[in-house]
Amino acid sequence: MKARIAAALTLALVLVLASPPSPAAVLPPGEEAPAPAEDVLFLKSGGEIRGRIAGEDGEAYAVKVGGALRVVDRDDVAEVRRGAPAP
């Protein structure tokens, strides 16, 4: 389990560091950024996790929520919606 978490966190860190700047950072002056979107993981327990999926493998998702990175087992996830409008 610890090895899976370490691998997921390493993958997520690489993806976050290699990702391009947000569109708002490169918009010309006077233009507005598009409405924010996020990924939503619906859990089998009835809860949900809203954030941005930073990485995934066959066993887990690494989700950036605010400034934190959460690792969620795929077995605990009922559904994934990518790019859902932020509330």
Residue pairs with C-beta under 8 A, 6 or more apart in sequence:
4 57
4 59
4 60
4 71
5 60
5 71
7 57
8 55
8 56
8 57
8 59
8 60
8 61
8 62
8 71
9 62
9 69
9 71
11 55
11 56
11 57
11 62
12 54
12 55
12 62
12 64
12 69
13 69
14 55
15 54
15 55
16 54
16 64
22 33
23 33
23 34
24 33
27 33
35 85
35 86
36 85
36 86
37 83
37 84
37 85
37 86
38 50
38 51
38 52
38 83
38 84
38 86
39 50
39 51
39 52
39 53
39 63
39 80
39 81
39 82
39 83
39 84
40 48
40 49
40 50
40 80
40 81
40 84
41 48
41 49
41 53
41 61
41 63
41 72
41 77
41 79
41 80
42 48
42 77
42 78
42 79
42 80
42 81
43 49
43 72
43 76
43 77
43 78
44 76
44 77
44 78
45 76
49 63
49 65
49 70
49 72
50 65
50 84
50 86
50 87
51 63
51 64
51 65
51 66
51 70
52 63
52 64
53 61
53 62
53 63
53 64
53 80
53 82
54 62
54 63
54 64
54 69
55 61
55 62
56 62
56 74
58 74
59 73
59 74
60 71
60 72
60 73
60 74
61 71
61 72
61 74
61 77
61 80
62 69
62 70
62 71
63 69
63 70
63 71
63 72
